[in-house]
Amino acid sequence: MRRRNAQALGDVIKELLKLQRLDKKLNEKELLLSWDKVVGPAIAKYTIEKYLKNKVLFVKLSSSVLRSELMMSRQHLVDSLNRQVGVEVINDIRFY
């Protein structure tokens, strides 16, 4: 016998996380974990630290030259990271 209101397990989990207000933290964690995939291994190896605060991703880099180059492609990185997560998690990136 089939249920008429059957839902996919993933949808149920997402709804539960949303109800418990845990989805925002989960999305933030997923964005931080996707940094290496989005920027690639060459840039990831210069990344020392990264954290989120008020929809801004702060990234500490060990190379000042790389920092300057990434400043010019900030918006592209913001879009790529948000696309990777599937929702808008950040609206800016600051390199230091």
ABEGO torsion letter per residue (X at the ends): XBBAABBBAAAAAAAAAAAAGAAAAAAAAAAAAAAAAAAEAAAAAABABBBBBGGBBBBBBABAAAAAAAAAAAAAAAAAAAAAAGBBABABBBBX
